[in-house]
Amino acid sequence: MSRRLSWGLGLLLIAGLVLGAFFVLPFRSWLPGGTVADVPNRLVVNGTALNRLFPAPEAGETLVFTQEKRGFSQARLKQGDAVRALLSISDVTTSPASRTKFGSSGSALAGWPLVEQGDQSSALLVADRFQVKVIGQGAGLSLDERHELLGAFNLQALAALNPASAQKALSQAQVKAPSLGGQSPEARPSLPAISPAEQPSDNRLAALQAARAAAHRQTAVLTPAA
Amino acid sequence: MSTTVLERLERLPHRNLTVLALRGISTLVPGTWTNITSAEAMIHEVLGSTDPELTRQVRDRADELSRARHEGYARALSLYDAVNRSQKAAGGLRVLANVAGALPLVKRLTLFTPANETLQAADLSLKVAAEMLAFTQVNGLPGDSFGDFGASLTEYTSEARVRMAALVCFDAFLPLGDQALQRLDGLLGRVASHELRQLPAYVGMAPLIPGRGDQAHLSFLRRSVDQWVGWADGFASQLGLTGQRTVRALETTIGPWHGGFEQLAIFLDAFTDTYAHTGVQAVARRLVERAAAEI
């Protein structure tokens, strides 16, 4: 065997081993990116966008943010040292199973379906997309207190939050709905949240709802919105 | 990756030296610490309900979350494990050195063991940095936000308070004396990069520490310790933590101790897993809180 051939074979073997080690050994679990159910990142709203929609604490209470991940944000409502409730907003895109319980919901809050889970937890599904939940801690909260807290979230702005996926649909809807005027979704950051200061007007809300419906069709039935 | 966080929680010991040491230290910290080793009990506590169907849903979601690679819960545990392994290895070596020091033929072994204060300080700083990295993994705040870490340390709940007390007492006051926190920065200033590399935990953690090269890592460690010392100092003086009180608290559960503080620190390093034990409990709680919110 010629010397060059043996070197070539040796190098090939080493390269094969290195590549094999990379793909076979559990390095991949350390690589960043992705979401729980392997939904593409851009389809899930980042937790940063959700933080500002939490209710403002009343006098004597403090709101401490405890977790912020892709599609999830959680805070503790504290009175002095005692934790009164866990407040959270999650994007149900990563947990589709949690959406089903709202199907049988008989009650509503601010127009969105409301569900009770056990004695201490109330959940609201906003815009068929965001689950807002209040879980009483410690001494617990009454049903009315929980509902009051749910209502204190900025639900309008939450409903108007658009993940990047809906933007395409939004631009398509825009062609159909000229009422959107100069609003160009491309010109805005990838996660446009409408600040509480500029609540959507009625016709913009209608356009947004059309966009959401279009986005829903697009993702659920896999047929492009007409 | 195969065992989930909640399975790890259920495998924690109910009663051993680690639990006794933690129970001892918890007498110094108001707010009772309970050794929760049941996933169900934790879910019931967070959810405020014992509904079996809800419990099952939370459990399933928590397992799914801890298996998801980038969610960080499992990664935080591997950080704690790395630190714990290193602590045990170093502790075991020093126990050996203590024994060997008394035997004439193998006396020279003591020369090879990392027993000096500088390394102890570096070890403590690694634990603090691991705490910070694990915190960001679990709670998802961006890379090296020192301010958030300081603010959230004060928000740590029952397990974490005992956890911090154990860190302050076992890794600072016992081995370094009551002025440990004031001396820490000076001690860290003397750590050379080759000494840092002697610590097994550092080798495991290095890829996760922001910055490139040992010097950058060292400055990260000093910055995170800086942030932590400010808080730990207030915490220790508020609870009146000292080496003497630590020993007395431990004696209530473990039994009388006649050796020095330093020996007790080595003993605890070698034979207890307080850091990983409370770490699993703290991560499991955050995980259950998230799962309960997402079902």
Interface residues (C-beta under 8 A of the other chain):
Chain A: P26 R28 S29 W30 L31 P32 G33 G34 T35 V36 A37 G47 V64 T66 Q67 E68 K69 F72 Q74 R76 V83 L86 S88 S90 T94 S95 A97 S98 Q117 G118 D119 Q120 S121 Q131 K133 I135 G136 Q137 G140
Chain B: M1 V46 L47 G48 S49 D51 L54 R61 E64 L65 A68 R69 H70 E71 G72 A74 R75 V138 N139 G140 L141 S152 E155 T157 R286 E289 R290 A292 A293 E294 I295
